[in-house]
């Protein structure tokens, strides 16, 4: 019989995967909008996605597509946020 309910670790994995995918896609979308000189994704939105758990994918994507790599707030803030998030995960499983 198929179990339609996710366990807690599965649910967390789906969330982390989804928020990281969303963060990467929004980062790519913002880069495309920048190239077209169109209305951009607000930095507040990018930071919200990062805070919600999308910081790893956002940082990697920014480096891959060379987007916002000159912004110290992102290039220093995202790694710091990743470290804080890892610390919070570590503390939560202790």
C-alpha positions in Angstrom: 0.0 0.0 0.0 1.3 3.5 -0.9 1.9 5.8 2.0 0.7 9.3 1.1 2.1 11.0 4.1 5.7 12.2 4.4 7.8 11.7 7.5 9.2 14.8 9.2 12.7 14.4 7.6 11.1 13.9 4.2 9.0 17.0 4.6 12.0 19.0 5.6 13.9 17.7 2.6 11.1 18.7 0.3 10.9 22.1 1.8 14.7 22.7 1.6 14.8 21.5 -2.0 11.8 23.6 -3.0 13.0 26.8 -1.4 16.5 26.4 -2.9 15.0 25.8 -6.4 12.8 28.9 -6.0 15.8 31.0 -4.9 17.9 29.8 -7.9 15.0 30.5 -10.3 14.3 33.9 -8.9 18.0 34.8 -9.1 18.2 33.7 -12.8 14.9 35.7 -13.5 16.4 38.8 -11.9 19.6 38.5 -14.0 17.5 38.2 -17.2 15.4 41.2 -16.2 18.6 43.2 -15.5 19.9 42.4 -19.0 16.6 43.6 -20.5 16.6 46.8 -18.5 13.2 45.8 -17.1 11.7 45.9 -13.6 13.9 43.9 -11.3 13.2 41.6 -8.4 13.5 43.6 -5.2 16.5 42.8 -3.1 14.1 42.4 -0.2 12.6 39.4 -2.0 16.0 37.9 -2.7 16.9 38.2 1.0 13.6 36.8 2.1 14.2 33.7 0.0 17.7 33.4 1.4 16.5 33.7 5.0 13.8 31.1 4.4 16.6 28.6 3.5 17.5 29.3 -0.1 20.8 30.9 0.6 23.0 28.0 -0.6 21.4 27.7 -4.1 21.2 31.5 -4.4 25.0 31.9 -3.6 26.0 29.2 -6.1 23.6 30.6 -8.8 24.9 34.1 -8.3 28.5 32.9 -8.9 27.5 30.7 -11.9 25.7 33.4 -13.7 27.9 36.3 -12.4 24.9 38.1 -10.9 25.4 40.5 -7.9 28.9 39.3 -7.4 30.1 42.9 -6.9 27.5 43.4 -4.1 29.4 42.9 -0.9 26.1 42.5 1.0 25.3 39.4 -1.0 28.8 38.0 -1.3 29.5 38.3 2.4 26.0 38.1 3.7 24.9 34.9 2.0 27.9 32.8 3.3 27.4 34.2 6.8 23.7 33.3 6.5 24.6 29.8 5.4 26.8 29.4 8.5 24.1 30.7 10.8 21.5 28.3 9.2 23.9 25.4 9.6 24.5 26.3 13.2 20.8 26.5 13.8 20.2 23.1 12.3 23.0 21.6 14.3 21.6 23.1 17.5 18.1 21.9 16.7 19.2 18.3 16.4 21.2 18.3 19.6 
